[in-house]
Amino acid sequence: MKKNEKVMIYGDYDVDGITSTTVLKKFLSEHGLKEVEYRIPNRLSEGYGLNKEAIKEIAEEGYQLIITVDCGISGMEEIAYAYELGMEVIVTDHHEPQEQIPECVAVIDCKRKDNQYPCKVLAGCGVVLKLIQAISQKQGYPEEEYLKFLDIICIGTISDIVPLVDENRVIAKLGLKLIHQTRNPGLACLIASTGFQEINSTTISFGLAPRINACRKNGT
């Protein structure tokens, strides 16, 4: 942010990946990062995770940093390729790492073997929450700057079927309260389209999640 780098957020096409991407992009944009975009791979033609063709395109567009969300922990080869092209990478993920983790600026994953954080079952969007919380604390931003995203993070957490225990339970409980009074017009329209009268975990699992998961095209 200090260098005003051109940043690409690289997500996943499921609900966890889409909510993670949404939250991180909005947070960084609101706090002075002028050039931050996102890429969500096409599930049919690109599949899950980083791929070299996408990384090449990102480099050709002049991006200096890739931040992965809900993916990247197993992308050693692709991340090495990004560095060959002159870019840096930060990985945020919640999937099981291999014996070796990627060599990059940082690897933030609640399932790292050396992780000492108490909640090890966060969804990808939960890991993003921890990232923006840490940035907020470091920069002296008020708690509202990251807590206001709990409605979106709640949707990703419940949809990814992670255990609703420990911090995930708090995210779900407080997030559902925020969803009831959301000011997000897109989310409000999605809720209205489900036809559900009550907003609860069932509404998210069987109403919101299928609609978000239905996205097929890159960047939608």
Backbone as numpy.savetxt, mean C-alpha at the origin, in Angstrom:
# Nx Ny Nz CAx CAy CAz Cx Cy Cz
11.88 13.46 -0.22 11.05 14.65 -0.22 11.92 15.90 -0.22
13.02 15.87 0.52 13.93 17.01 0.54 14.58 17.25 -0.81
14.87 16.16 -1.52 15.51 16.26 -2.84 14.51 16.47 -3.96
13.22 16.42 -3.61 12.15 16.54 -4.60 12.32 15.50 -5.71
12.58 14.26 -5.30 12.78 13.19 -6.27 11.46 12.80 -6.93
11.59 12.22 -8.10 10.44 11.70 -8.83 10.22 10.26 -8.37
9.07 10.01 -7.75 8.83 8.74 -7.06 7.69 7.96 -7.70
7.91 6.66 -7.89 6.86 5.76 -8.38 6.49 4.77 -7.29
5.21 4.73 -6.95 4.70 3.72 -6.02 4.24 2.53 -6.85
4.77 1.36 -6.53 4.45 0.15 -7.31 3.64 -0.78 -6.42
2.38 -0.97 -6.78 1.47 -1.72 -5.91 1.08 -3.08 -6.43
-0.07 -3.53 -6.02 -0.62 -4.81 -6.46 -2.07 -4.57 -6.84
-2.65 -5.50 -7.61 -3.98 -5.30 -8.16 -5.10 -5.76 -7.23
-4.78 -6.30 -6.05 -5.86 -6.69 -5.14 -6.22 -5.53 -4.23
-7.19 -5.74 -3.35 -7.69 -4.66 -2.51 -6.59 -4.13 -1.59
-5.81 -5.03 -1.02 -4.72 -4.61 -0.14 -3.73 -3.73 -0.89
-3.36 -4.16 -2.10 -2.41 -3.38 -2.89 -2.96 -2.03 -3.31
-4.24 -2.01 -3.72 -4.85 -0.77 -4.18 -5.01 0.23 -3.03
-5.45 -0.25 -1.86 -5.59 0.66 -0.72 -4.23 1.14 -0.23
-3.23 0.26 -0.25 -1.87 0.66 0.13 -1.35 1.76 -0.78
-1.54 1.57 -2.07 -1.10 2.55 -3.07 -1.80 3.89 -2.86
-3.11 3.82 -2.66 -3.92 5.03 -2.48 -3.44 5.85 -1.29
-3.26 5.18 -0.17 -2.88 5.88 1.06 -1.49 6.49 0.95
-0.52 5.73 0.45 0.84 6.25 0.39 0.95 7.41 -0.61
0.30 7.29 -1.76 0.36 8.38 -2.73 -0.27 9.66 -2.17
-1.42 9.53 -1.54 -2.10 10.72 -1.01 -1.27 11.35 0.10
-0.72 10.52 0.98 0.08 11.05 2.09 1.30 11.81 1.57
2.04 11.21 0.65 3.25 11.86 0.13 2.92 13.12 -0.65
1.82 13.08 -1.42 1.41 14.27 -2.18 1.03 15.42 -1.25
0.37 15.09 -0.17 -0.07 16.12 0.78 1.09 16.75 1.54
2.23 16.07 1.55 3.36 16.57 2.34 4.55 16.96 1.48
4.25 17.49 0.30 5.26 18.21 -0.46 5.98 17.45 -1.55
5.65 16.17 -1.75 6.30 15.44 -2.84 5.53 15.75 -4.12
6.13 16.55 -4.99 5.42 17.08 -6.15 5.23 16.04 -7.25
6.22 15.17 -7.41 6.14 14.19 -8.50 6.09 12.78 -7.92
4.89 12.33 -7.61 4.70 10.97 -7.11 3.52 10.36 -7.88
3.80 9.26 -8.54 2.77 8.56 -9.31 2.71 7.11 -8.86
1.81 6.34 -9.46 1.67 4.96 -9.05 1.52 4.06 -10.27
1.86 2.82 -10.08 1.66 1.81 -11.12 1.09 0.56 -10.45
-0.05 0.12 -10.95 -0.65 -1.14 -10.50 -0.62 -2.08 -11.70
0.10 -3.18 -11.62 0.24 -4.05 -12.79 -1.09 -4.67 -13.22
-1.19 -4.94 -14.50 -2.36 -5.62 -15.04 -2.28 -7.09 -14.64
-3.30 -7.57 -13.95 -3.25 -8.93 -13.41 -3.18 -10.00 -14.50
-3.69 -9.69 -15.70 -3.73 -10.68 -16.77 -2.43 -10.71 -17.58
-1.89 -9.54 -17.89 -0.71 -9.50 -18.76 0.60 -9.39 -17.99
0.58 -8.84 -16.78 1.82 -8.65 -16.02 1.94 -9.57 -14.81
0.81 -9.91 -14.22 0.85 -10.76 -13.04 1.27 -10.00 -11.79
1.54 -10.78 -10.74 1.83 -10.20 -9.43 3.28 -9.74 -9.33
3.48 -8.62 -8.66 4.82 -8.19 -8.29 5.56 -7.43 -9.37
6.81 -7.11 -9.05 7.66 -6.36 -9.96 7.97 -7.18 -11.21
8.12 -6.48 -12.32 8.60 -7.14 -13.53 9.54 -6.19 -14.27
10.47 -6.77 -15.00 11.55 -5.98 -15.61 11.05 -4.99 -16.65
10.04 -5.38 -17.42 9.52 -4.48 -18.44 8.94 -3.21 -17.81
8.20 -3.38 -16.71 7.64 -2.23 -16.01 8.75 -1.36 -15.43
9.76 -1.98 -14.85 10.88 -1.24 -14.27 11.61 -0.43 -15.34
11.78 -1.03 -16.51 12.43 -0.32 -17.62 11.62 0.91 -18.01
10.31 0.76 -18.11 9.44 1.89 -18.47 9.50 2.98 -17.41
9.52 2.58 -16.14 9.59 3.56 -15.05 10.89 4.34 -15.13
11.99 3.66 -15.40 13.30 4.32 -15.53 13.31 5.29 -16.72
12.73 4.86 -17.82 12.69 5.71 -19.03 11.86 6.97 -18.81
10.93 6.92 -17.87 10.11 8.09 -17.55 10.77 9.01 -16.54
11.99 8.67 -16.13 12.78 9.57 -15.29 12.57 9.45 -13.80
11.97 8.35 -13.34 11.77 8.18 -11.90 13.08 7.79 -11.23
13.27 8.30 -10.01 14.52 8.06 -9.28 14.35 7.06 -8.15
13.11 6.88 -7.70 12.85 6.00 -6.56 11.57 5.22 -6.79
11.61 3.92 -6.55 10.42 3.07 -6.55 10.13 2.66 -5.11
8.90 2.84 -4.67 8.46 2.33 -3.36 7.43 1.25 -3.63
7.71 0.03 -3.25 6.74 -1.04 -3.44 5.78 -1.08 -2.26
4.55 -1.46 -2.53 3.56 -1.69 -1.46 2.88 -3.02 -1.73
2.79 -3.85 -0.70 2.15 -5.17 -0.79 2.86 -6.08 -1.79
4.11 -5.81 -2.07 4.90 -6.67 -2.96 6.37 -6.26 -2.84
7.24 -7.03 -3.47 8.65 -6.63 -3.55 9.61 -7.47 -2.75
9.11 -8.18 -1.73 10.02 -8.90 -0.84 10.75 -10.03 -1.57
10.15 -10.56 -2.62 10.78 -11.65 -3.37 11.37 -11.19 -4.70
11.41 -9.88 -4.92 11.84 -9.35 -6.21 13.31 -8.99 -6.27
14.18 -9.86 -5.79 15.61 -9.56 -5.77 16.16 -9.22 -7.15
15.83 -10.03 -8.13 16.36 -9.83 -9.48 15.85 -8.53 -10.09
14.57 -8.26 -9.92 13.97 -7.05 -10.48 14.51 -5.79 -9.80
14.73 -5.87 -8.49 15.26 -4.72 -7.76 16.71 -4.45 -8.16
17.48 -5.51 -8.34 18.85 -5.35 -8.82 18.86 -4.68 -10.20
17.89 -5.05 -11.04 17.77 -4.44 -12.36 17.44 -2.96 -12.26
16.58 -2.59 -11.31 16.25 -1.18 -11.09 17.49 -0.38 -10.75
18.36 -0.95 -9.93 19.60 -0.28 -9.56 20.54 -0.16 -10.77
20.55 -1.17 -11.62 21.36 -1.10 -12.84 20.93 0.07 -13.72
19.64 0.40 -13.67 19.10 1.49 -14.47 19.18 2.83 -13.75
19.81 2.86 -12.58 20.05 4.13 -11.88 18.99 4.54 -10.89
18.08 3.64 -10.55 17.04 3.97 -9.58 17.33 3.34 -8.23
16.68 3.87 -7.18 16.72 3.26 -5.86 15.35 2.67 -5.55
15.31 1.76 -4.56 14.07 1.07 -4.23 13.89 1.00 -2.72
12.65 1.22 -2.28 12.24 0.94 -0.90 11.13 -0.11 -0.98
11.28 -1.19 -0.25 10.28 -2.26 -0.25 9.41 -2.15 1.00
8.09 -2.12 0.82 7.17 -2.31 1.94 6.27 -3.48 1.56
6.20 -4.48 2.42 5.50 -5.71 2.09 5.10 -6.41 3.38
4.29 -7.46 3.25 3.91 -8.24 4.44 3.96 -9.73 4.16
4.50 -10.10 3.01 4.61 -11.51 2.66 5.89 -12.11 3.23
5.93 -13.43 3.28 7.08 -14.13 3.85 8.33 -13.89 3.01
9.42 -13.43 3.63 10.66 -13.25 2.87 11.35 -14.58 2.62
12.23 -14.59 1.64 13.08 -15.75 1.41 14.26 -15.66 2.37
15.20 -16.57 2.22 16.38 -16.54 3.09 17.13 -15.23 2.95
17.14 -14.70 1.73 17.81 -13.43 1.46 16.76 -12.37 1.17
16.95 -11.16 1.70 16.04 -10.07 1.40 16.69 -9.15 0.37
15.91 -8.37 -0.35 16.48 -7.51 -1.40 17.49 -6.51 -0.85
18.48 -6.22 -1.65 19.46 -5.19 -1.32 18.98 -3.87 -1.90
18.51 -3.00 -1.01 17.98 -1.71 -1.45 18.01 -0.74 -0.28
17.43 0.44 -0.45 17.48 1.48 0.58 16.90 0.97 1.90
15.74 0.32 1.83 15.10 -0.19 3.05 14.13 -1.31 2.69
13.99 -2.26 3.59 13.01 -3.34 3.44 12.15 -3.36 4.70
10.90 -2.93 4.56 9.97 -2.85 5.68 8.94 -3.96 5.51
9.06 -4.99 6.33 8.19 -6.17 6.21 7.98 -6.74 7.61
6.72 -6.86 8.02 6.43 -7.33 9.38 6.81 -8.79 9.58
7.11 -9.51 8.49 7.50 -10.92 8.62 9.01 -11.14 8.46
9.77 -10.06 8.46 11.23 -10.23 8.48 11.63 -11.02 9.72
12.59 -11.90 9.57 13.01 -12.73 10.70 13.61 -11.90 11.83
14.19 -10.74 11.50 14.79 -9.88 12.51 13.84 -8.78 12.98
12.57 -8.87 12.58 11.59 -7.86 12.98 11.30 -7.95 14.48
11.34 -6.82 15.15 11.06 -6.79 16.59 9.72 -6.10 16.90
9.02 -5.68 15.85 7.73 -5.03 16.08 6.71 -6.07 16.53
5.91 -5.78 17.53 5.05 -6.81 18.12 3.98 -7.39 17.19
3.41 -6.60 16.30 2.35 -7.11 15.42 2.97 -7.59 14.11
2.96 -8.91 13.93 3.61 -9.50 12.76 2.61 -10.01 11.72
1.34 -9.63 11.88 0.31 -10.12 10.95 -0.39 -8.96 10.22
0.29 -7.84 10.11 -0.27 -6.69 9.40 -0.49 -7.03 7.92
-1.50 -6.43 7.33 -1.66 -6.49 5.88 -0.66 -5.52 5.25
-0.59 -5.53 3.92 0.31 -4.59 3.25 -0.03 -3.15 3.58
-1.33 -2.84 3.64 -1.73 -1.48 3.96 -1.42 -1.14 5.43
-1.39 -2.16 6.29 -0.99 -1.93 7.68 0.48 -1.54 7.77
1.30 -2.15 6.92 2.72 -1.79 6.88 2.88 -0.36 6.37
2.08 0.02 5.37 2.09 1.41 4.89 1.68 2.37 6.00
0.68 1.97 6.79 0.28 2.80 7.93 1.45 3.04 8.87
2.22 1.99 9.15 3.38 2.13 10.03 4.43 3.07 9.42
4.57 3.00 8.09 5.54 3.87 7.41 5.12 5.34 7.53
3.86 5.65 7.22 3.45 7.05 7.27 3.34 7.55 8.72
3.09 6.64 9.65 3.10 7.01 11.07 4.52 7.39 11.48
5.50 6.59 11.06 6.90 6.88 11.41 7.37 8.19 10.79
6.99 8.43 9.52 7.35 9.69 8.87 6.72 10.86 9.61
5.44 10.70 9.98 4.73 11.78 10.69 5.40 12.09 12.02
5.77 11.05 12.76 6.43 11.27 14.05 7.79 11.92 13.87
8.52 11.49 12.84 9.84 12.05 12.57 9.74 13.52 12.18
8.72 13.86 11.41 8.56 15.22 10.90 7.73 16.12 11.83
7.18 15.53 12.89 6.39 16.32 13.83 4.98 16.62 13.35
4.45 15.80 12.43 3.08 16.00 11.97 2.11 15.52 13.05
0.92 16.11 13.15 -0.08 15.63 14.12 -0.57 14.24 13.77
-1.11 13.53 14.75 -1.60 12.16 14.55 -2.64 12.07 13.45
-3.43 13.14 13.29 -4.50 13.10 12.30 -3.98 12.88 10.89
-2.72 13.22 10.65 -2.16 13.12 9.30 -2.06 11.68 8.81
-2.02 10.73 9.73 -2.02 9.33 9.30 -3.28 8.59 9.76
-3.85 9.00 10.89 -5.05 8.32 11.38 -6.25 8.55 10.47
-6.26 9.63 9.71 -7.40 9.92 8.83 -7.54 8.90 7.71
-6.49 8.09 7.48 -6.54 7.08 6.43 -7.03 5.72 6.93
-7.45 5.64 8.19 -7.86 4.36 8.74 -9.07 3.75 8.04
-9.92 4.58 7.43 -11.06 4.01 6.70 -10.58 3.18 5.52
-9.63 3.71 4.75 -9.09 3.00 3.59 -8.27 1.79 4.04
-7.45 1.98 5.08 -6.60 0.89 5.58 -7.45 -0.23 6.17
-8.56 0.12 6.79 -9.49 -0.88 7.31 -10.02 -1.78 6.19
-10.34 -1.19 5.06 -10.87 -1.95 3.92 -9.82 -2.94 3.43
-8.58 -2.48 3.27 -7.51 -3.37 2.83 -7.23 -4.47 3.82
-7.27 -4.15 5.09 -6.97 -5.13 6.15 -8.02 -6.24 6.20
-9.28 -5.85 6.21 -10.36 -6.84 6.26 -10.39 -7.67 4.98
-10.22 -7.02 3.84 -10.29 -7.72 2.55 -9.17 -8.73 2.37
-8.01 -8.48 2.99 -6.88 -9.38 2.81 -6.95 -10.59 3.75
-7.99 -10.65 4.55 -8.25 -11.79 5.44 -7.07 -12.08 6.37
-6.41 -11.02 6.84 -5.39 -11.23 7.87 -6.10 -11.42 9.20
-5.47 -12.06 10.17 -6.12 -12.26 11.48 -6.48 -10.92 12.13
-7.72 -10.76 12.53 -8.15 -9.50 13.15 -7.85 -9.55 14.65
-6.57 -9.59 14.94 -6.08 -9.59 16.32 -5.08 -8.46 16.47
-4.76 -8.15 17.73 -3.72 -7.16 18.02 -4.03 -5.85 17.28
-3.06 -5.30 16.58 -3.24 -4.00 15.94 -4.24 -4.06 14.79
-4.36 -5.20 14.14 -5.35 -5.33 13.06 -6.77 -5.13 13.59
-7.01 -5.59 14.79 -8.35 -5.43 15.39 -8.65 -3.95 15.65
-7.63 -3.23 16.09 -7.79 -1.78 16.32 -8.05 -1.06 15.00
-7.27 -1.42 13.96 -7.45 -0.81 12.64 -8.87 -1.05 12.14
-9.36 -2.29 12.28 -10.70 -2.62 11.80 -11.77 -1.86 12.58
-11.64 -1.83 13.90 -12.67 -1.18 14.73 -12.74 0.33 14.48
-11.58 0.99 14.52 -11.57 2.45 14.32 -11.86 2.79 12.87
-11.37 1.95 11.94 -11.62 2.21 10.53 -13.09 2.14 10.18
-13.80 1.17 10.73 -15.24 1.06 10.48 -15.99 2.29 10.99
-15.54 2.82 12.11 -16.16 4.05 12.62 -15.97 5.21 11.65
-14.75 5.30 11.06 -14.48 6.37 10.10 -15.28 6.17 8.81
-15.43 4.91 8.38 -16.18 4.65 7.15 -17.62 5.13 7.28
-18.18 5.02 8.47 -19.56 5.48 8.69 -19.72 6.97 8.42
-18.65 7.73 8.59 -18.72 9.18 8.39 -17.71 9.66 7.34
-17.36 8.78 6.41 -16.32 9.12 5.44 -16.68 10.35 4.61
-15.64 11.15 4.33 -15.80 12.30 3.43 -15.18 12.01 2.07
-14.77 10.77 1.88 -14.17 10.37 0.62 -15.29 10.07 -0.38
-15.45 10.89 -1.43 -16.60 10.70 -2.34 -16.56 9.37 -3.09
-15.37 8.91 -3.45 -15.26 7.62 -4.14 -15.71 6.48 -3.27
-15.26 6.49 -2.01 -15.65 5.45 -1.07 -17.15 5.52 -0.78
-17.68 6.72 -0.65 -19.12 6.87 -0.39 -19.94 6.29 -1.55
-19.49 6.52 -2.79 -20.20 5.98 -3.96 -20.11 4.46 -3.99
-18.94 3.92 -3.65 -18.78 2.46 -3.62 -19.72 1.83 -2.59
-19.79 2.45 -1.42 -20.67 1.94 -0.37 -22.12 1.96 -0.83
-22.52 3.07 -1.44 -23.90 3.19 -1.92 -24.22 2.13 -2.97
-23.22 1.79 -3.80 -23.45 0.84 -4.88 -23.64 -0.59 -4.38
-23.20 -0.87 -3.15 -23.31 -2.24 -2.63 -24.73 -2.60 -2.23
-25.51 -1.59 -1.86 -26.88 -1.85 -1.43 -26.99 -2.28 0.03
-25.85 -2.42 0.71 -25.89 -2.81 2.11 -26.39 -1.64 2.96
-27.26 -1.93 3.91 -27.79 -0.89 4.78 -26.89 -0.60 5.96
-26.14 -1.62 6.39 -25.24 -1.47 7.54 -23.80 -1.64 7.07
-22.92 -0.81 7.62 -21.50 -0.88 7.25 -20.76 -1.68 8.32
-20.33 -2.88 7.95 -19.57 -3.73 8.86 -18.58 -4.56 8.04
-17.96 -5.54 8.67 -16.97 -6.35 7.96 -17.58 -7.12 6.79
-18.86 -7.50 6.92 -19.54 -8.19 5.82 -19.71 -7.26 4.61
-20.05 -6.01 4.87 -20.17 -5.02 3.80 -18.87 -4.91 3.03
-17.76 -4.89 3.76 -16.46 -4.76 3.12 -16.10 -6.03 2.36
-16.26 -7.19 2.99 -15.86 -8.46 2.39 -16.68 -8.82 1.16
-18.00 -8.58 1.21 -18.87 -9.04 0.13 -19.44 -7.91 -0.72
-19.21 -6.66 -0.30 -19.71 -5.53 -1.07 -18.60 -4.71 -1.70
-17.69 -4.21 -0.87 -16.62 -3.34 -1.39 -15.49 -4.11 -2.06
-15.02 -5.17 -1.40 -13.85 -5.90 -1.91 -14.05 -6.42 -3.34
-15.17 -7.06 -3.67 -15.34 -7.56 -5.05 -15.32 -6.43 -6.08
-15.85 -5.28 -5.73 -15.87 -4.16 -6.67 -14.47 -3.61 -6.92
-13.68 -3.52 -5.85 -12.31 -3.04 -6.01 -11.46 -4.09 -6.73
-11.68 -5.35 -6.40 -10.93 -6.45 -7.04 -11.25 -6.57 -8.53
-12.38 -6.03 -8.95 -12.79 -6.17 -10.34 -11.95 -5.33 -11.29
-11.16 -4.41 -10.75 -10.31 -3.58 -11.60 -9.36 -4.47 -12.40
-9.25 -4.23 -13.69 -8.43 -5.06 -14.54 -7.32 -4.26 -15.22
-7.62 -3.04 -15.63 -6.67 -2.29 -16.44 -5.55 -1.69 -15.59
-4.37 -1.56 -16.19 -3.24 -0.93 -15.52 -3.58 0.52 -15.21
-3.39 0.90 -13.93 -3.58 2.29 -13.55 -5.00 2.66 -13.18
-5.96 1.71 -13.18 -7.33 2.06 -12.81 -7.56 1.73 -11.35
